[in-house]
Amino acid sequence: MPDGTEVKLGVWLSNVKSRRAKLGADQLERLAGLGLEWAAQASVTE
């Protein structure tokens, strides 16, 4: 990163996946273009 902060790829990827509901369509499209595979949504049964 420009300020010298080191971020591990796995941590970054985990953060991106956990925040995907907040990502814009263009961001999701670019991540998909990189081959990012999202885990299947768990269904909630009552």
Secondary structure, 3 states (H helix, E strand, C coil): CCCCCCCCHHHHHHHHHHCHHHCCHHHHHHHHHCCCCCCCCCCCCC
